Amino acid sequence: MNQGKNMLKQSIITVAAGALILAVVLLWAPERLHRTVAVICFSICAAGFLAAACVYFFTPKFLSYHQQASGLDWEELSPQFQGMILSALRIVAGGFFCSSSAVIILLAIPYRQGLAWAAPAIFVIYNFMAVPALYGTYIVAARTPANPPFVPVILAITLSSMGLILSL
């Protein structure tokens, strides 16, 4: 169970170190580059959220870390429980899809027009999805022998934070 805490700590340190290095480099960059890098940060998050939506929506069974957490094979679950798990996965997929779609629209219209509220709105949309996902990932890692995917979630939080800071 401490393995989950260690994985979380290592993931945070790695992503934070990379973000700090990038932020220091960007301090001396022209203002136009800040905005370009912010769009790249937000776009990487959108692509990641769309990829997660596809994985969770199209999977025919729970993922390998779900199997590790439960200690059961998919076939051992009753059809009713399988249906419930697949429903939960589809709900998560919908959250990722809606978040990424909203951000793509915000990047294409108000952010591109330079409206000041667009970057904070994008940050909030991402983190309304990513922070609960990080909490759930941590709970799975802390309470089970599973190795859930910390790095993509921490990366999304970090990139959305960088995008916001570079947009201000």
N, C-alpha and C positions, 0 to 999 in steps of 0.2 A: 504493500500500500504506500510506503514511502517512495517507491519508484515513481508514482504519479507526481508527487510533490517535486522530486528531483527533476523529472522531465519538464515540468512546468517552469521551474526555476531556470534550467538550462535554455529552454526555448525563449523565455523572456530576455535573458541576458544576451543571447545571440542576436535576436531581432533588435533589441534596444541598442546594442553596440553598432550594428549596421546602420540603424537610423541616425544615431548620434554622429557617426562619421559623415554620412550624407548631409546632415543638417549643417555641420561645420563647413564642409566644402561649399555648400550653397550660400553661406553667409556672404561670401565675396562674389557671388554671381550676380549678374544684372537682374533687375526686377522682372523682365520679360521671361527669363529662364525660370524664375520662381513659379510663375503661372503655368508654364509648360510642364514642369516637373509635377506640379499639383494635379494637373489633368492626367498625367501618366499614373500617378499614385491612385487617384480615384478610378481610373480606367482599369488598372490591374485588379482593384477590388471588385469592380463590376464583373470582369471576366471570371474571377475566382468564385464569386457568388453565383454566376450563371452555371459554371462548371459544377459547383456543389448542388445546385438545383437539379441539374440533369442526373447526377449520380443518385441523389436521394429519390428522385421521381421515377427513374427507370430501373432501379434495382429490383430484381425479382424476389429478393430475400434480404435479411438484415446483413450488415457489413461485417467484415472479419473482426473488428474490434467489439462489435455487439456480441458476436459469438464468444469471444474471449471473456467478455464481461459476464455473460449469462452462464457460461460453462456448458451450454447446450448447442447441439447442431440444429439447424433450421428444421430438419425433418422430425426432430423430437417434439416440436411444438405442435399443439393442437391447431387445426385449421382456423378456429375462432381466434386464437392468440396470434397466429400468423397474420390474419386479417387486421387485427388491432395494431400490430407492429407496422405493417405496411401502410396503414392509414396515418399513423404518427409520422412515418418517414415522408409521406406525401405532403403532410402539413408543413413540415420543416422545409421541404422543397419549395412549397408555395411561398414561404417567407423569404427564402433566398431569391426566388424569381422576382417577387414583387419589389424587394429592396433594390436589386440590380436594375430592374426596369425603371423604377422611379429615378434612380441616380443617372441612368443614361439620358432620360428625358431632361433632367435638371442640367446635366452637362451640356446637352445640345442646345438648350434654349436660354434659360436665365443666366447660367454660369458664363456661357459664351458672350452674352450681352453685357457682362460685367456687373450684374446685380449683386449687391453686397450680401444679401441673405442666402444666396445659393450655396456657397461653400459650407456655412454652418448647417444648413438643411441637409446637405449630403452627408456630413459628418454624423449628424443625429440619426439619419436613416440607417447608415452602416452600423452604428454602434447599438441601436435598438435591436439589431439582429445578432451582432458579434459578441456583445458582452454576455447576454444569456447563454449563447453557445459556448463561450469560454467557461462559464460557471458549470454548465452541464458536462463539459469535457473534463473539467477538474473533478467533479463528483465521481464520474466514471473511473477516472484514474486513481482517485484516492480510496475508493471503496471496493474496487475489483482488481483482478490481475490484468486487465486490458490495457492496451497502449493506444488511447484515442489520439486523434490528430490535433495536437496543440499548435504546432507551428502555423498552419494556415489561418487559424483564428487570431492568433497574436499578430501575425503579419497584416491581416485586414485591419485590426485596431490601430496598429502602428502606421500603416499607409494612409488610413483615413485621417489620422491625427496630423501626419506630415502634410497631407493635402490641405487640411484646414489652415495650419500654421503658414504654409507657403502662400495661401490665398489672401491672407490678411494684410 
